[in-house]
């Protein structure tokens, strides 16, 4: 994983700004058309995400209520640990 792939992954996985798959592809195509150097491919982005998930795990935990309802909760302690590992 190189810095361009990592930074692009950070952009595409922002919790406040969600990108759909077609939007991600459009952003990458747009960057290539503008002549940006070393624009990652969608395949490279998928591999980067898999690599990060393997290294750090997912910060989201599935919770099932007694009623059977399911929801997903972001574990703050895992997210903080992930950020600490990335920037060390």
N, C-alpha and C positions, 0 to 999 in steps of 0.2 A: 504494500500500500504506500503510495506516495502522498506528499502534502496536498496536491490538487484533489486527489480522490478523497482524502480525509476532510478537507475543508468543504468540498461539495456535499459530502455525506452530512456534515454538520448543518449545512443550509437546508438540505432536503428533509432532515429529521427534526427540524425545529418544532417544539411543541406549540408555538404560537402561530406558525406559518406553515400549514400543511400543503404538500405538493402531491397531486395525483400522479400516477405513472406517466400518462400522456403529457402532463405539464413538465415533469422532470425531463422527458425526452425533448420537449420543445425548448426548454432552457439550454440544454446541452447543444442542440442543433444551432440555436441562436448564437451561442458563444463561439462555436466553430465557424459560423458564417462571418462573424466579426473579426475572425483571425486570432482569437485568443490562443496562446500557446498551451499545449498539453491538456486539452479538454478531455476528461475521462469519458469512456463509453458507458452505456447503460449496463453492459456486462461487467465492466470494471466496478461500477457502483454497487451492483449486486454482490460481487465478491468482497468488496470493502465492508459492506454491511454484515455479511456472514463472518468475516474475520473479526470485526468488532464484537459481534454477538458471542463468538466463541471465546474471545479473550475476556470479556467482561460480564457476559450473561445479560439477560433482559431485566430491566428495572421494574417491569410491570408484573403484578401478581394477580392471578385469577381468584376471585372471592365468590363463594356460593353461600347465599343466605339460607336460613332454615326453610323459607318458603319455596326454595328452588330457584329463585332469581339469581342470575350471575352478573357480575360486573368486574371491571379490571381497575386495579388501584396501583398507582405509581408508588413504589417504595422509595421514600426520600433517602434513607440510609444507603441503598444501593446506588442511587443516582449520584449522591455526593462521593461515594467511593469510586464510581466510574470516572468522574471529573478529576478526582485526585490522581488516579492512575494515569489518565491520559496526559496530564500536564506535568508529571514528574519526570 
